[in-house]
Amino acid sequence: MCRMETEAITWKTRRKMTRIWSRTKSIVGHVVQNGIIKYKVKWEGYEKKSDQTWEEEDNLKENATVVLDEYLEKVGGRDAILKESKAAVTGKKRARPASNTPNNGTKRTKRTGSHPASTTPPASVSEKKWKAPAGSWEDEVESIDACHDEQSGKLVVYLTWKNGQKTQHDTKVVYTRCPQKMLQFYERHVKIVKTTIDADE
């Protein structure tokens, strides 16, 4: 093995070890390759775009489940990612004009007569889905309305935000994003029952 190969292996090993011990800051994107979802990860302490890496879900499940769950909630889940990917692959392609028709660029299409301002904008433009902010939610959450067990056995927490939005989240997310609000909710709902000790004992 020549010196250059040894340096390359050493560099790769060092980079891999650094990545293992680094903390995931956020997931900034995703791509589907051959049916496998890969997530673009931004690492804590590494602010350059060149430091971001593509990671498979199994790698993130070990040490970054909260960040992964938040990202999946933001984009609508794994199914939405895979559905979006299939739709992109099976989308229709535009037909090319026949080779015997001249295309001199002067052809104009007929207008429908309606002005864009008088039409209803598409749903994607008129109603953007609100997303919870990154980082701490302590100053953003107005109240925790309820916390109950879903059929799946997981606790779900219902939040009301200061901007009026209402959302629901897994307890893991709420514990990390607004632990003080969750503690206050538990304190308001706990009932302490005092019992008297019998004189015989």
Secondary structure by P-SEA (a helix, b strand, c coil): ccaaaaaaaaaaaaaaaaaaaccccccccccccccbbbbbcccccccccccbbbbcaaaaaaccaaaaaaaaaaaccaaaaaaaaaaaaacbbbbcccccccccccbbbbbcccccccccccccccccbbbbbccccccccccccccccccccbbbbbbbccccccccccaaaaaaccaaaaaaaaaacbbbbbbbbbccc
